[in-house]
Amino acid sequence: MLDELRSLKEQLLFQGKFEHTEFNNIVIAGMGGSGIAGSIFAEIYDKSPIEVISDYTVPSYVNSDTLFIAISYSGNTEETISAYRGAERKGAQTAAITSGGMLAKICRNSLLIPSGLQPRSALGYMLVPLILSLIEDASKDLREASRVVENIDSSNDRIREDAKNLVLAKKLPVIMGFKPFESVAYRWQTQFNENSKLLAFSSSFPELDHNQIMALENSYGKENLAFYYFSGSSGKVKERIKFTIDLTGIEAKQIPVEGNSRIAQVMHLVHYGDYFSYYAALERKVEPMDVTTIEKLKKLLSQF
């Protein structure tokens, strides 16, 4: 797993792109570690309407003006393949990002990426083609992202200490994000789930101030939660974070963000969370790469 984590800096320099023509909207389909690439991209990209789906079906508006992108690292994710076939029936322009499998066989416009990783560890290979194919002049930002990620590889004692404190206190992590880091907060949650085998929760400002703030103040069990939020907020969001912490009395640790470009900042926080969940797994003495229960579920579903 550590080798896979350290491969992200090289992944961010991947040069793969897929072909496309003009479109009016984008739909990206993907599940789990593959789907998060679409969610992160949707917060970076703002040139046209974009929706990320994690289901068997596609929205009814999908038509010939839609660019539909299926992302499945294995190429065999049943929900993504089903959505792809639905988009194809509706006449959408289609593309796929995959390491092989059924998806590579049925989609002629497939970009093949390197295989052999856990899907959640191949985020760069799945995200970079979206960026290079759909955002102009992004190579400089990707190079910066690779540098800030490499900095974490070189120096992460602080992250390991955070993970040790979390596990020793036997607390569950709650990650509070804000745009453009809502999907990053969710990535942290899923990495704690899969790598650390810990329940974790994510939410985002300003929405959480319209509901969850009441639970933060009064819920039983909040003493068993460890709260984290990202630096880099400004304006009203920055005020909301401060006031929320003051009003509810929670202890929340700020996670620093590095980088000048949005892509670099996003990937810095992603990589920070990846290491955090990895070190939490080591502290708990659980195998971070083990996803046996997910595989058992897939086997059961394949029988129907």
Helices and strands as residue ranges (DSSP letters): H 2-6, H 8-11, E 25-29, H 32-44, E 50-53, E 66-72, H 78-89, E 93-98, H 101-106, E 110-112, G 119-121, H 123-134, H 139-154, H 157-168, E 172-178, H 182-194, E 201-205, G 207-210, H 212-218, G 222-224, E 225-230, H 235-248, E 252-255, H 262-284, H 292-301
